Every structure is written in C-alpha cells, then in structure tokens.
Amino acid sequence: MQLQAGADRPRGELYRMKVLGLPALLLALLAALSVIPLDEVHGGGYAPGETVLGHGGFAEYQVGDLPIILSVPHGGPLRPAEIPDRSQAVVDNDPYVDELGKELAAEIERLTGRPVHLVVNQLHRSKLDANRTRLDGARRDPAATLAWEDYHGFLLAAEQAIIEGCGRGLLIDLHTNGREGYRVEFGYGLTAADLQADDEHLNREAYLRRSTLRALASHGPTAHADLIRGPLSLGGLMTSIGYAAEPSPQRRVPDGDPYFNGGYTVYRHGSLYGGWVDAVQVEVSYDLLRPAARANLIRGLAAATLTFVDAVYGFKLTDPAAADCPAFVDVPFTHPASAAIQRLNGEGVLTACGSSPRRYCPWDPVTRADAAVMSVRQAEGSGIPSSRVLFTDLPLGRWDAGYAGRAWSQGWIGACAEDPLRFCPEAPLTRQQAAHLAVSRKPSLLGAAGMGIVADVSPGAAAHEAFAALHAGLLLPCRVAPEVHLCPQQPVTRAELAQLLAAIDN
C-alpha cells in the first residue's frame, strides 16, 4: 500500500483542506442527474466473500453477507498517468482511512462470522473524488468517470443485496481528518444548527426530511432524536466506552466548526430521498488512527456498529443461534408474533403484502383469500392446488382461486354467499371465521375445551368453536369482565392468523 498523500502534512493543514458537503437540496438535484440504473450495476449476483474489481482495478467491492456497507472514497493509492490531476479541488487523501475500512470490516467479520460489504475507491483523490457527483468528482475524464460509476454501482449492488436479504440496513461512509484530539463525528445530513433543536423538534417531519436515517426514523421503533444522540446512538455507544463522540447524550450539539454532517455518498445512498438503506458519515480524528490507538478504536467502533444495528433494526447479527434478519422488514424479532412468522415463512406458508423489501403488514386485517392460501399451504404444501369451484367473484385464472376452492371444499373457510356462490376474497377474515378455521383444521380442540359460554356468540356450534379457540389460546378474548367476549365480527390481523396457524400445527 502506498503512503497516502497528505499523511505527513501538519494536522492543521489537513483540517483546512477538508470541505463541507453541498446543501441537501442541491445534492438531491445533482444525485438525480447521477443515478445509475440497477440493471446497469454489473449484473449483480455476487457471492459473499467474493472480491470484484471495476475497470482498471480502480474500484473494489468485497461482497458481504451482512446488512452493513462500509464505503471508503478517499484512501486510494493509485495515480495512473493517463488520468489527469483534478485542478482547483481538494486532492489530499484521508490519512489511514484505507486501513480503517479494511480493519473495521475484518473486526465485524470476526464478531459475526460473516463478511460486511466493503466498497473502496483505489484511485488517489487527486485523480477521483468518489464522494462527489460524477461531474465534480471525475472532471469528465473517461477513465475516472468509469471508476466513479463502478464505485457507486458497487454501492448500489450492495444495497440491493441488503434489500433482498434483510429488507433494510446501514451504509457507513468512512472518513478521517486532521482535527486535533481524540474525537469521532457522526453525520446524518443534519447541520450543527439543526442539532441545536430540542428532541421534540428533532422528531418532527421537517427534520426527518433532512435526515439520512429517514427510513429508520419513519418506520422503526426508535425516535429520530434517540437514533442520533440517544444512549443507543452511535455517538452514545462510542461515548459509553470512553471516546469523545458527537452527537451523543453528552455532546448533543457538535463542539467546533466545521461539523462534517455528510457528503454526496450518504445523500445519494442513504434513505433521505427514498429507499430502505440508511446512511451515516463517520469522521475520525487523525490521533485516533495512529497504529498505537487504532486497534482499540476499531474494536470499539465495530462493537458500537453491531449494537446499534441490532438494537434499532431488530436484527441479531451477533447471535449464532438465531436468524440474522427478520423474514419481513416490518416484523422485528421483538414483535410478539415474530417466532410464528419466522417459522411459517421458512416453511413457505405466508403471503407477503409487499416486496423490495418484503413486508408482512402484521397489523392489517387478513383477507379471506390470504387466509385460504396460508391455510392450504400449511396443511398440504406450497404447490398450487387445482380447483373447479366456480365462485362468481373469484375467476379460476386468479392465482389464489385454487387455494380458495380447496379451503372451501375442506370446510375450513365457508362461502360468504350461496346463491350465487361467492367467496368474498378481499373481505377480512372475522374472528368467528378464524375460530371455525382452527377447529376445522384441528377437531380435537373441541373435546379438549369442553363446554363453555362466550357472551357475545349465540349458543350452538359457533359458540363451541369460539370457546375452543379461546380455551386453546389461539385467539385472545376482546373482553373478559364481567363475561368473556370474542367480538366475532371483528377482523383477524395477519399477525394473529400466523400465531393461530403456528399453534394448531404444534
């Protein structure tokens, strides 16, 4: 590895040479002009652990198997003569950032047993600035432009792999600077002036619209302010092990000017303008990267990264006995129905409510058609059953028609009308219908429950089924005092159906 240019410069000069990112609105407009379509990203399909090189070996992608991307735009040693130097621009590399990226990737792999996605620009910054737009970073040189496209194409490929594997994840853009002291900064697109706001304001949509953690803050269980400077934020975790980190609970507003809140990479590849991969820019002071101090920094930053990702995304990356990522982006491991949903998804039973990333919509009412599909798949396998049942509202050519016909002929889910025969596929499955489904699939529930009263279900077969489902814990009563109620006409959620199906199969 060649010595990075600028590594021997005085810290003050390196500090002055760093520049702040462009305003968010301007970056958004420039990013829109610099988008690389996914179908142009080298075809994808890379294997974890594989190393892929771009044109001329100027961009390198070490393919990962975790929902974490490390990007290193300013550490490359290569200065090919055929690429002209960038004039009137910042051309010094970030000292030790190449080592930071590789050693951090190695430590995360040591802790998890799986590789992280690592994308490195191998061109010196005097030839290419990969953390700028294509025009500004490559200055219209054909070879530098190809390297820029390879670099950002590899990042897009890594993002797509994360979406397909875990549904969401985090990109960490690594930088170093000549600032004096032992300090780590985390940039989320928010300025130091933004961070002067209190937590209540920081959680408002106006601030989320400027945050590179926008998807996480909008769809996760943790408030935006806590993600940025709470105890489990990256800054909070680094502070807890003795580093001066900001923003954090102890340093809620960055102390000093400038504060490196983010550049092109985190704006372009974070969730600020859509998508499910969030991003943060990490700036590390030169003093922390000297060989004597770097090993401790690497261990701390790797532990903080994994703790943060597991906590806020609901992953279990460091637990070898658990699945690393939830099957659906909206069902974290902490969800009460997670175990049932994870299991049934592994068995090919469940239907999704969205793709890229996969979503289950656990709190939505389950439709009668989806209930039929899941029930038949669980009982008879994933093959699509043939059906000649003619429902007037469910054409035989529709993908779920065979499942509906099979569920009806087995007596698990009745028709919603007899003359003419209708299935009402988009109507919600009611709690009474779910109780009937459970008892029809597992008749022994009736004998085990005995006779009981459900206050809001008329005496007869329906009451016996309702009591059996409640007695077995397959459905929870909607009211228990002074009498037990089923609320038979209320819809069953998709999470409740997953729990019911998992329980009757035990």
N, C-alpha and C positions, 0 to 999 in steps of 0.2 A: 504494500500500500504506500503510495507516495504521500509525502507530507503535504497536508492541505495548505494552500496559500493563505497567508494571514495568521497561521498558527503561532508565529513568533512575534507578531505585532504587539505593541502595548495594548493592554485591555481597553484603555480609553479610546484608542483609535478604532478598534473593532466595534466598540459600543457605538461610536458615532456613525460607523458605516452601515449599521442596521437601519432599515427603514420600516415605517409602519405600513400596514395594508391599506388598500384603497377603500373608500367608503362603501358600505354594503350595497347601496343601490347601484352604484357604478359597477361594482364587481358582478352583481346579478346580471346586468345588461351584457357585460363582457363574457360572462360564463355562457350565456345563451348563444353567443356567437361562436363559442369554442367547444360546443358539445360534440363528443364522439359517439355516434350511434352504437348501441351494444352489439349490433350484428357486424360491426367492423372491429371488434375487440379480439383479434387473433383467433376467433372461433371458440374460445373458452375450452371447457372440458379438461382442464389441467388436473393432475393428480397431486394430492397433498404431499409435500416433501420435494416436489419437482422444482428445479430452477429453470426459468425461462428467460432468454435474453432477447432484447429487441434488436433493431437494426444496428449493426456495428458493435453490438455489445454495450451500447450506451445507456440502456435501461435494463434493470434486472428485477425479476419477480420471483421470489421464493414463495411458492404456493403453500398456503396454510390450511388448517383444518379447525380453526377456532373463529369465533365471531369478532375478531380483533384484527385490525390492519395497522401496521406501522409504516409510515412513509418518511423517506429521507431525501429531501430535494437538494440539499446544499452541501454535500460532502464528497462529491465525486473527484477523483484524481486526474481523469483523462483530459488532455489538452491537444486533441488532434489538430495538426496544422491546417488541414483543409477547412476547418470551421473557423471563421474569423472571430476575433475577440469582440465582445459586446462593449461598445463605447458608450460613454456617458451613462453608466449604470453601476449599481453595486456589484462588484465582481469577486469579493472575498468569500471563500468558503466559511462555513460554521466550523470552528475547531472541534475536533473529536466527535462530531455528530455521526460520522460513519461508524465509529466504534460503539457509540451509544446505541444506534439502531440494531447492530448485529448482536451485541451483548445482551440488550434487553430482550430481543427475540429469543436468544438461547436460554435466558433465565425463565421466561414464560414457558417455554417448551419443557424445561426441567421440572417446573412446578406442576404442569398439567399432563405431561407425556405426549403432547400434540403440538405441531408447529403452528406458529402465528403467520399470517400473511405479512410479507415484508417486501416493499417496493422501494428500490433505490435508484437514484439518478447517478450514473457513473461519470457523467461529464462535469468538469470543473465549472464553477459558477461563472467564470469569465467567458465560457462558451455557451452555457444554457442556464437560465434560471427557471427551474421546473415549478417554482411556486408563484409564477406569474402567468398571465394569459399567453396564448400561443404567440401572438404578435410581439408582445413585450419581452417574453422570455426567450424566444428563438430568433428574433430580429430578421425574419423572412429567409434565413439560411435553410436550404433544403435538408441538409443532414441534421441540423439542430431541430428543425421542425419535426422530422421523423422521430427523433429521440423524445421530443415533448409529447408527441402523440402516443408513442409506445408507453411512456411513463404513466400518463393519465389513462391510457387504455388498460394498462395492468391494474390500476386502481379500480376502474370500472369492473374489470373481470373479478377482482377480489370482492367487491361489493355484491356482485351478482351471486357469487358463491355463498356469501353470507346470507343473502336473502333466501336462497334455495335451501340452505342448511338449517339456519336458525331463525330466519324471518327478520332479524334486526341485529345490530351490532355497533361497534365503535371504531372509528378511524382516529389514530393518534399521529399528528404531524409533528415530527421531531426537529427541534432547532436548538442551537446554542448561541451564546453571546458573550461579549467581553465585559459584561457588567460585574463590578466588584461585589464580593460577598458570596454567601452560600445560599442561593435563592433559586426557587423553581416557580415559574409562572404558568398559569393555565389560561388559555384564551378561548372564549366561546362566542366571539363575534360582538360581544358587548364591550363598550368603551368604559374607561375608568369613570367617566361622568355617569354612565348608565348604572354602574355599581354603587354610586352614591345613594341610589334609591333604597328605600326600606324593602323588606321581604314581601310585604303585601303588594307593593307596586311591581316588584320584580316578577311576581307570579301572574301578572296581568298579560293579556294577549298582546298588547303593544310591545312588550319586551320579548315575549316568545317569538314574535315575528322577526326579531333581530338575532335570535339565538341559533347557534349551530347544533344545539341539543333540542331542537324544536319538536321532533317526533317523540323523543323520550319524555320530554316535559308534557306533551299533549296527550300521550297515550299510556304513560306509565303511572305507577302508584306514588311516585316521589315528586314533590313540588319543585318547580323550577329553581327557586332560591336555594333549596336544600341541595339540589344537584350541583349547583355552582359553588356554594360556600357553606354547606351544612357539614356535620361531623363525618358523614359518609361520602362527601365530595372528594375529588382527587386531591384538592388542596387540604381539606380537613384530614384525610388519611395520611398525607405526607407530613403534615404538621404534627400528627399524633406520634410519629416516630422520630421527631426531632428536627425536621427541616423547616426552614423559613419558606413557606409556600403561600401563594396568593392567586385568586381569592380563597379564603378559608374562614372558619369561625373566628380565628384570632386576627386575621388580616382581611377583613371583609371588603375593603377597597384597596386596590394596589397602591403601594407606597413608592412613589417615584415616577419619573417621566423619562422615556415613554413606557407605556404598558403595552406589550405585544399581544393584542387581543385576537389576532388571526390574520391569515393572508388568503391568497387565491385558493389553495388546496382545501382548507376547511370550509370556505364558502361554496366552492364548486362541488365538493364531495360530501359535505355534511347534509343534514336534513333541513337546513334553513329554507330551501326552495323546493322541498318535497323529498320523498324517499324515506327509507327506514333505517339508514345507516347514519348515525350521528358522528360528530367530529369535534376534536379539541386540538388546539395548537399548544405544544409544550415547549417552553423556553427554559433552558438550564444555564446557569451562570458558569463561566469558564472554570472557576475554582473548584466546582464540584466534579469536574471531568478529568482532573489530573489523575494519573494512574493510582495514586495512593488513596484517593477518595472515591474513585469511580465505582469500585466493586460494591461498596455499601449503598451508593446511590442506585445502582442497577437493582440490587436486591429489594430495596425499599420501593422503587417505582414499579417493579414487576408485581410485588405483593399488593400495592395500592391499586394498580390497574385491575387485577383479578378480583379483588374485594369489591371495588366499585362496580365492575361489570356484573358480577354475580348478584350484588345487592339491588341494583336499580333495574336490571333486565330480568331478574328472576332465573338466572342460569345457575348451573352447578359445575363450573369448569374444573374445579379442583377436587371434586368428589369422584374417585374412580368407580364407585359402586352405583352411580346414578347416571341417567341420561344427561348429556351436557346441556342440551337446549330443549325447551318445551316443544311439543309437537305443533303447537299453534302459538302465534305471536301474542294472542290475547288471552292465553291461559297459562300464566306463570306457574311455577311449581308451588307457589304459596296459595293458589286457588283451591278452594275446598273440593272441587271435582277433578283436580289435576290427576290424581292417581288413576281414576276411572278413564279419563280422557286419554291419558298417555297409553294405557293398556289397550283400550279398544282401537285407538288409532294404529298401534302396532299390529293389531290383528286385521286391519283393513276394514273395520266396521263403519267408521264415522264418515260423514259427509262434511266438507268444508263449506264456509259461507263466503270465502274469498281466497284469492291466490296472490302470490308475489307481494307480500308474504302470505303464507297460509293463515287463515283466521277461522275460528270456530264460532264466534259470536255466542258465548256461553249464556248470556243473559237474555237472548232473544227467544221468543216462543218458537218451539219446534213445529214445523208444518207436518201435516199428516203424511205427506209424501216422503219427507225425510225420515220420519219415524218408521214408515214401512221399509225404506231402504236399509236403515240401520238394523232393524229387527231381523229382516230376512238374511242380511249379510252375516249377522252374528249366529243365526241358527243354521244356515245352510251354506255358508261360504260366500266368496266375493263374486262368483260367476253370476252374470245377469240372467235371471230366470225368464223363460218364455211364458207368455200369458195370452189367453184368448178371451179374457174377461173384458167385456165391452162396456166401459164406463163412458157415459156421454160427454163427460168433461175431462177425459184423460185419453188422448189418442194413443193407439197401440205403438206408434212410432216414437213416442216420447221416451227418453232414457229411463225414467222411473216407473213407466207403466207396468212392466213385468213385475217389479217389486210390489207395487200396489195390489196387483191382481193376486199375487202369491199371499200377501198378508191378509187379504180379504178371504181367499179360499181356505186359509188355515184358521180363520176365525179370530185372528189376532186384532185386526182393526176393521171395524164394520163400515159399511157404506154410510154416506150421510143422507142418502135418499134412495128409495127402492124403485120408484116408477116415475120417470126413467131412472136407471141405476146410475148413481153419481158417487164419486169418491171425495170430492172437495179437496184436491191435493194441496192447495195453498192455505187452507184453513188451519188454525192451530190445533194441535192435539190437546184435548182437555185433560184435566186431572182424573176425571172419571174414566175416560178412554184409556189413559195410561194405566190405571188400576186394572181395567179389563185386559189390557195387553199383558201385564205382568202375570195375572192369574192364568190366562190362556197359555202363556209360554211355560208356566210352572204351576200346574194344578195342585201340587202338594201344599201350596201356600194356604189354600182354603182349610184343609184339615188341621194344619199347624196353628191357625189363628183361632179356630172355634167360632162361636157366635158372638157378635158384638154389635154395638149400636154406634152409628155415625149420625150425628144430629141433623145434618143437612142433606142426607140421602134417604129417599123413601125406602121402607122395608122391602126386601126381596133380594134378587140375585145381585143387583148393583150395589146394595148395601153390604152384602157379604164380600164382594170383591174389594170395595173401598176399605172395609175393616181389615181384610187380609193384607192389603198393600201397606196400610198404616202400621199394622201389627208387626210386619216384617221390616219396617223401616225403609221401605222402597220409596215411599212418599212421606213427607212431613206434614202433620196437620196444620191447617192455616189458623186454627184456634183451638185451645184446649180447655178453656174455662168459660162458663161452668160445664160445658159439654164439648166433646171432640167434634170438630168440623173438618170436612175435606175441601170445601169450596169446589164442588165437582165441575163447574163450568169454566173455572179459571184455566188459562193455558199452562202447559208444562214448558219449562225452559229447556234449551238444548243441553245445558249442564245437568239438569235434573234427569233427563232421559238417559244420558250417558251413565249416571250413577245407578239408575234403575236397571239398565241392561247389564252393567257390570255385576250388580248384586245378584240378579237372578241366574247368572251363569256360574256363580260360585258353588 
